Amino acid sequence: MEGSFHLIPIRRAADRSSEDFQRFMLEEVFPAVPKGVSRAGQVTGLRLMAGNNSGETGNEREYLWEVFGTVNGGAALSQLERIRAFGAEAPLETAQGGDYVEVGRWTADDADHSTADAIRELNDRILKAEEEGNRAALEPLLTDDFWIVRSNGKKEDRQTFLGAVEGNKGLGRTADQIEVHQHDDLAVYTCIVTTERRPNGDPGGRFWNTRLCVPHGDEWRCAAWQVMEIKEA
């Protein structure tokens, strides 16, 4: 993380351990900070620094929360009440001097790479399960309200799609020109799927696939899928 940042000094409660407070900040507060674009900018990085001087005049209860990418803290300020409810003073009027060490960070680049990898893995599993005709493997990869628009324009719900999996297996599917675009709490996956054959035995084709993926707990699922055949000139 580089560039300017907004600094929020914090003092944890005396009856809370450093481990508990740091876990609270990194596992609950950091993920809860809105990461979308606002008039105050967009949060691109978060870093937590902990005081490292012990003793009566030390700063071991002091923390410096650095917020990158926004004006005056932007969306991160929405979490101050939550931090105060944990028993901490936030923000402090002044930060105490002394040595500080980094205890954790979040960056948009890390999140983008992690999400993109998860989306690619999801869609690799979808391609494999569809090619194998494995309905049981496909079911947990789709949302309950999943729908697909086939290349012939026909729209199918989850149950109709899953019911056709067995009859559409073994078409020699491969995917290329893969792209992942993340938008706040959803992601769009696009690729070109090439098949060697069609379900009726005719020669295969090339199909533009667009899939909308949404988070489900710690994983991602496909919520919508549109297929368009690429006609050769």
C-alpha positions in Angstrom: 0.0 0.0 0.0 1.3 3.4 -1.0 0.2 7.0 -0.9 -1.7 9.0 1.6 -4.0 7.6 4.3 -6.4 8.7 7.0 -5.2 7.8 10.5 -7.6 6.7 13.2 -6.0 6.3 16.7 -7.6 3.7 18.9 -7.1 2.6 22.5 -8.4 -0.9 23.4 -10.1 -1.5 26.7 -7.9 -2.6 29.6 -10.1 -5.7 30.1 -9.7 -6.9 26.5 -6.6 -8.8 25.4 -4.5 -7.7 22.4 -5.3 -11.0 20.8 -9.1 -10.5 21.1 -9.0 -6.9 19.9 -6.8 -7.7 16.9 -8.9 -10.6 15.9 -12.0 -8.4 16.2 -10.5 -5.7 14.0 -9.1 -8.0 11.3 -11.8 -10.7 11.1 -14.9 -8.6 11.8 -14.3 -4.9 11.3 -12.0 -5.0 8.2 -14.4 -7.2 6.2 -17.4 -5.1 7.2 -15.9 -1.8 5.8 -17.8 -1.0 2.6 -15.4 -1.3 -0.4 -17.6 0.3 -3.1 -17.1 3.8 -4.7 -18.6 6.7 -2.8 -18.3 10.5 -2.9 -15.5 10.2 -0.3 -13.5 7.8 -2.6 -13.0 4.1 -2.4 -11.3 2.2 0.3 -8.2 0.5 -1.3 -6.4 -0.6 1.8 -6.6 -1.0 5.5 -3.7 -1.5 7.9 -3.6 -1.9 11.7 -0.5 -0.9 13.7 -0.1 -1.9 17.4 1.9 -0.1 20.0 5.0 -2.0 20.9 6.3 -0.3 24.1 5.6 -1.9 27.4 5.7 -0.5 30.9 3.6 2.1 32.8 4.3 4.8 30.1 4.2 2.3 27.2 1.7 2.2 24.4 0.7 -1.5 24.2 -3.0 -0.6 24.3 -2.7 2.0 21.5 -3.5 1.2 17.9 -3.2 3.2 14.7 -5.8 2.3 12.0 -4.7 3.5 8.6 -7.4 3.8 5.9 -6.2 4.2 2.3 -8.0 5.6 -0.8 -10.7 7.8 0.9 -11.1 11.4 2.1 -11.2 11.7 5.9 -11.6 7.9 6.4 -14.7 7.6 4.1 -16.6 4.4 4.6 -14.4 3.1 7.3 -15.9 5.6 9.7 -19.1 3.6 9.7 -17.3 1.0 11.9 -16.4 3.4 14.7 -19.5 2.8 16.7 -18.9 -0.9 16.4 -15.4 -0.5 17.7 -16.6 1.6 20.6 -19.2 -1.1 21.4 -16.2 -3.5 21.8 -15.0 -1.3 24.6 -12.3 0.7 22.7 -11.9 4.4 22.5 -12.1 5.4 18.8 -10.9 7.8 17.7 -8.5 9.0 20.4 -7.9 12.8 20.5 -4.2 12.2 20.0 -2.1 9.1 19.3 0.6 8.3 21.9 4.2 8.3 20.7 6.4 5.3 20.6 7.1 2.3 18.4 4.3 0.6 16.4 4.3 -2.7 14.5 2.0 -3.9 11.8 -0.4 -6.7 12.9 -2.6 -7.0 9.8 -3.7 -5.5 6.5 -6.2 -5.7 3.7 -5.6 -4.5 0.2 -8.0 -4.3 -2.8 -5.4 -6.0 -5.0 -5.2 -9.0 -2.7 -9.0 -9.2 -2.5 -9.4 -9.0 -6.3 -6.8 -11.7 -6.9 -8.4 -14.0 -4.3 -11.9 -13.5 -5.6 -10.9 -14.0 -9.2 -9.2 -17.3 -8.3 -12.3 -18.4 -6.5 -14.6 -17.5 -9.4 -12.3 -19.3 -11.9 -12.3 -22.4 -9.6 -16.1 -22.3 -9.4 -16.5 -22.2 -13.1 -13.9 -24.9 -13.7 -16.0 -27.1 -11.5 -19.1 -26.2 -13.4 -17.5 -27.1 -16.7 -16.2 -30.4 -15.4 -19.5 -31.4 -13.8 -21.5 -30.5 -16.8 -19.2 -32.3 -19.1 -19.3 -35.4 -16.9 -23.1 -35.2 -16.5 -22.6 -35.0 -12.8 -25.8 -33.5 -11.4 -24.7 -34.1 -7.7 -21.5 -32.1 -8.3 -23.4 -29.2 -10.0 -26.2 -28.7 -7.5 -24.1 -27.0 -4.7 -22.5 -24.7 -7.3 -25.9 -23.0 -8.2 -28.1 -20.7 -6.2 -31.6 -21.8 -5.3 -33.1 -19.3 -7.8 -30.6 -20.0 -10.5 -31.7 -19.6 -14.1 -30.1 -20.0 -17.6 -30.9 -18.7 -21.0 -29.8 -21.3 -23.6 -28.3 -20.5 -27.0 -31.7 -21.1 -28.6 -33.2 -18.4 -26.3 -35.0 -20.8 -24.0 -35.0 -19.9 -20.4 -34.7 -22.7 -17.8 -34.9 -22.7 -14.0 -32.6 -24.6 -11.7 -34.5 -27.9 -11.7 -35.0 -27.9 -15.5 -31.3 -27.2 -16.1 -30.3 -30.0 -13.6 -32.7 -32.4 -15.2 -31.0 -32.0 -18.6 -27.4 -32.5 -17.3 -27.3 -36.2 -18.0 -28.4 -35.8 -21.6 -25.9 -33.0 -22.3 -22.8 -34.7 -21.0 -19.7 -35.7 -23.1 -19.8 -32.9 -25.6 -16.0 -32.3 -25.5 -16.3 -28.9 -23.8 -13.3 -26.6 -23.4 -13.2 -23.0 -22.2 -10.9 -20.1 -23.2 -10.8 -16.3 -23.3 -11.7 -16.3 -19.6 -12.3 -13.0 -17.8 -13.6 -12.2 -14.3 -15.0 -8.8 -13.4 -15.9 -8.1 -9.8 -18.5 -5.5 -8.8 -18.9 -5.1 -5.0 -20.7 -8.2 -3.8 -21.0 -10.0 -7.2 -18.8 -11.1 -10.0 -19.3 -11.6 -13.7 -17.4 -14.5 -15.4 -17.2 -14.7 -19.2 -15.6 -17.2 -21.5 -16.0 -18.9 -24.8 -16.9 -22.6 -24.6 -16.1 -24.8 -27.5 -17.7 -28.2 -28.0 -16.7 -31.0 -30.3 -20.3 -32.2 -30.8 -23.9 -31.3 -30.0 -26.4 -33.5 -28.0 -27.9 -34.7 -31.2 -24.6 -35.8 -32.6 -24.1 -32.8 -35.0 -20.7 -31.0 -35.1 -20.1 -28.7 -32.1 -19.7 -25.0 -32.0 -18.4 -22.0 -30.1 -20.5 -20.4 -27.4 -20.2 -17.1 -25.5 -20.9 -17.7 -21.9 -21.8 -15.0 -19.3 -22.3 -16.1 -15.7 -23.3 -14.0 -12.7 -21.7 -15.3 -9.5 -22.7 -14.3 -6.0 -21.2 -15.0 -2.6 -22.6 -17.8 -0.4 -20.9 -17.9 3.0 -17.2 -18.4 2.3 -17.9 -19.7 -1.2 -19.4 -18.4 -4.5 -22.3 -19.8 -6.5 -23.6 -19.2 -10.0 -26.9 -17.3 -10.0 -27.5 -16.7 -13.7 -26.1 -17.9 -17.0 -26.6 -16.8 -20.5 -25.3 -18.7 -23.6 -25.0 -17.2 -27.1 -23.7 -19.2 -30.1 -20.9 -17.6 -32.1 -21.9 -17.9 -35.7 -18.9 -18.4 -38.0 -18.9 -16.0 -41.0 
